[in-house]
Amino acid sequence: MVVIGVCGITGLQGGSVAQQFLKNNHKVIGITRNKDSLKATKLLEEGVELRCGNYDNVESLKEIFNGCDVVFVMTNFWEHMDSKKEFNQAKNIIDSALASNINHIVWSTLEDTRDYSDEIAYLGDYKVPHFDEKGMVSKYLDTLSINVTHLYTSFYYENFLGLMKLKKDDDGIRRLCLPMRDSVLPIVSVEDIGKMAYNVVEQNVYGKVGVAGDHLRCNEIASILSESINEPVIYVPVPADMYREFGFPGCKDLGNMFEFKDVHNKDFCELRNMDSVKSRIVPINFKAWCLENKDSLV
């Protein structure tokens, strides 16, 4: 039996990882700030052991991973939108895990886009703030004497249920507006992130591992959404400069992110190569996911 400590236990990624380990009869220790929340209570009922910790407070993390064999580490940039804070939170978690002599860290990460040559404009110290400090954490992990899996995630299918849920325009058409031209976008169900985390722990896979459920062009995504909800959905490729001025919180960050995925499409897709993914898990394709969730997409 593996004992895994899971950060972000009440969120999408952490919750998915927890479910995979629970259903395979392993012990899950979940880290949360609030053991009395509805999500935390449900996890307790499912057999998760909960421990309280604050990623900004090193003392609260002392010995929190005692007894764990492996720790799934993730941080949520969008909770505070502060890249340097995200790095410090991740470092606090990792240092605590090291002090508890764990064997393996699975780090949910993304590229440091500053390592790539292009003309994407910097936003302060970063090209893509919610990517770049995750990349810095990966570099920090590589200086340590511990087994590490850098789990490179993709755009969530679940974004179409929340952040990017498509609304009808005045003409009754839903439009997917992204600065991706005709490039391929790797996308993934959060469930598959949990499945991949389970696979790399079970198989002792270290180094870089990407996860995606599908590689689709945006017009293909729009077509699948349209077919699933039986309403018109069209893809509108917009310039990255226009997307960065849409005015919603994080639009500049996301505009740069999509531009990065477009400009460096080959490298971005190759790290999330579907042949590699399918050698480890059976991924959920986007069409099947849409049909299962069609009532929630509108």
Secondary structure, DSSP 4 states (H G I P E B T S, - for coil): --EEEETTTTSHHHHHHHHHHHHTT-EEEEEES-TTSHHHHHHHHTTPEEEE--TT-GGGGTTTTTT-SEEEE---GGGT--HHHHHHHHHHHHHHHHHTT-SEEEEEE---GGGS-S-PPPBTTBSSHHHHHHHHHHHHHTTSSSEEEEEE--EEGGGGGTTTPPPB-TTS-EEEEES-TT-EEEEE-HHHHHHHHHHHHHTT--EEEE--SEEEEHHHHHHHHHHHHTS-EEEEE--HHHHTTS-STTHHHHHHHHHHHHHTHHHHHHHT-HHHHHTT--PPPHHHHHHHTGGG--
